């Protein structure tokens, strides 16, 4: 059952009391707003337990930040903003694909894993990619080869390097962007730096 929103006078009172540390007053706020927060999250997530966890995190964050809440603002949109931030972070953290994928670059890397020397039937695009790959440092080249030529998962790469998933996906994203720019520059006849 959906709890009706409290009248503004009660909500203001509960907000003041909760900001002063009254957990019972904050519980009343949670009871009146939990359905909206959960509905917001359930509509955007396929797993109910994830929405429930994020709703709890939302209210915990609200409790911790209540002393800094501007009481002249409405409480419900503030809660929804907290829920939205938690949702965005959750989706970013558990994204299935690394950010910034470039399918054309992936295909080239798959087809031309050996960048050491050109072949007779090599296209201008493959030549440009080979030249650009030769210009990046060994660590970056090893990372690209590990992910795209060897097909290692991000979990395997992170485990072998000791680096976090987000750091490695961002590094790969930046490398793909740099390689794309370099290849585009070479095809256009300029000398792009990586």
N, C-alpha and C positions, 0 to 999 in steps of 0.2 A: 504494500500500500504506500502511496506517495504521501509524504508528510507535507501539509500546507506550509508555506513560508510563514515565519513568525511575523507578527506585526512589527513595524519599524521601531516602535518604542521598546518592545521586549528584546529585539535583536541588538539595539544600541546598548541596552542594559547588560545583556550577556557579553557583548564585545568588551565593554569596560571591565566587567568582572573577570573575564577570561584574560584580558591583557594584564590584570593585576595578579594573575596566577591561579585563579579559581578554575579548577579542572571540571567541576560540576557545570559551571556556566558554559565552558567550552564543549562539554558533552551535549548540552542542549543545542548548540550551534551545529555540531556534527549530526545530530539526529534530524535536524531540519534541512540540512543541505546534502547529506550523504547520497540520497537518491539522484540528485542532479549531477553530482560529480561522477558517480558510478555509471549513470546513463551516458554521460559524455564519453567516458573511457570505453564502455562496452560497445558503443557505436563505432569505435575506431580500432578495436582489437578483436581478433578472432578467438582468443582464448580468455574465458571468463576469469580464470585465476590471475592472469596478468592484470586485468582491469581492477580486480579486487586489491591486488598488491599495490598498484599505482594509486588507487584511491586512499589506501592507508598511508602511503608516502605523502600524498597531497595533504592530508590532515595533519600529519606529523610536521611537515614543513610549515603549514599554517600556524600550528601551535608555537613552533619555535620563532616564527616571524611576527607573531601577533602584536608584540610590543612596538613594532615599527609600522604597523598597519595604520593608514590614514583613515580615521573613523568618519571623515566627511565623505568617503567613497563607499560604494555599495560592496558588501561582503561577498556576494555570490560571484560577481565577475572576477574578483580578486582570487577566489578559490579556483575558478575555472582557468585563470591564467597560470596558477601553480600546477594544476592538473595538465594543462597543455605543455608546460615546460618539462614535466616528468615524462609525459608521453613522447615528446620529441627526443629526449635523451634516451629513452627506452628503445625507440625505433632505430635511432642511430647506432646504439650499442649492439643490437641484435639484428642488424641488417644482413640479409642473406648474401648480397653481392657487395664487393668493395665499391666505394664511391668513385665516381668519375670514370666509369668504364668507357673504353673507346673500341668498338667492335672491329673497325677497320685495322687499327693497330694490332689488336689481338690476332686477327687473321694473318697479318704479315709476320708477326712473331712466331705463330704456329708453323707457317710455311717455310720460314727462313731462319731456322734455329742456329745455323752456322753462319756467323757474320764475318768470318775471317777473310774470305776472298770471294770476289764476284764470280758468277757462273755465266756461261755464254748466253743463256736465254733469260737472264735477269732483267726484269722490267725497271724502268726509271724509278718507280716507287720503291721497289726492293733495294735498288742501289742507294737511293736516298736514305732509306732506313738503315742499311748496313753502314753507310758513312756516319750517320748520326749516332748509331750504337758505338762506333769506334771512338767517338768523342767523349763519351761519359766515363766516369771513373769505374774502377773494377768492382767496388762494393755495389754500386747501382746496377751495373751490368749483371752481376751474380744474382741480385734480387730479381731482376726482370726475367732472367733465364730460369731461375728456380720456379717462379710463378707461372710463366707462360710457355716456356719450352719444355720444362720437366713436368708441369702440371701439378706442382705441390700446392696443397691447400694453405689458406692463410693460417690455420691453426698449426700446421707443421712448420711453416716459416717462422711464426712467432715463437714456437717452442725452441727451434734451433738457434734463433738470434737472441732470445731472451727479451724481446721487445713486445710492447703491447699491440693488440690488434689495431686499435685506432691509429697508432703511430705508423704502423706498417702500411695500412690502407691509404693513409694520407701521403706517405712517401711514394707509393706506387702511383697514386693519382697525380702527384706532381711530376713524376718521371714520364708518365704517359702524356701529360700536357706538354712538357718540354720536348719530348720526341715528336709529337704531332706538329708542334711549331717548327722544329728543326726540319722535319721532312717537308712540310709545306713551303718553308723558305728555300730549301734546296730545289724543289720542283719549280719554284718561281724564279730560281736563279740567284737568290741571295745567300749569304753565308750567315745563318742564324747560329747564335751561340747557345750551348746547353748549359 
